[in-house]
Amino acid sequence: MARWGRSAHRGGGVALSPASAEVEHLAQGYVSIRIWGAPATIAVYAITGWLIALKRARSVLMLQLWINLINIGLDVLFVIVPGLGVPGVATATLIGEWAGLVLALWLCRDAFLPALRST
């Protein structure tokens, strides 16, 4: 998966917007970390759509606030305090995405519990 992230990065963004070798290296590192959050992000998009269809906008707002507050808090923790830079930002976002998926699954637990109880 990390290889796919590198090839997508090299083929797309760099060709459209050439940058210095240092910036390309940082971008490659960012993408190689962030690609691991893609499954969580896609799942959160699906659950968000489902929650909207059920008219649970408050749950969607809570989910988005959760993801963003985790991301902001970890950005401060990883970037400002120890100075991890771009990898710290990518890692904070990655953790925020997976934490968001955990909350999203918890928000729709009522839909899963009846099926689990009947087995």
Secondary structure, DSSP 8 states (H G I E B T S, - for coil): -HHHHHHHHHHTHHHHS---HHHHHHHHHHHHHHGGGHHHHHHHHHHHHHHHHTT-HHHHHHHHHHHHHHHHHHHIIIIITT---HHHHHHHHHHHHHHHHHHHHHHTHHHHHHHHHH-
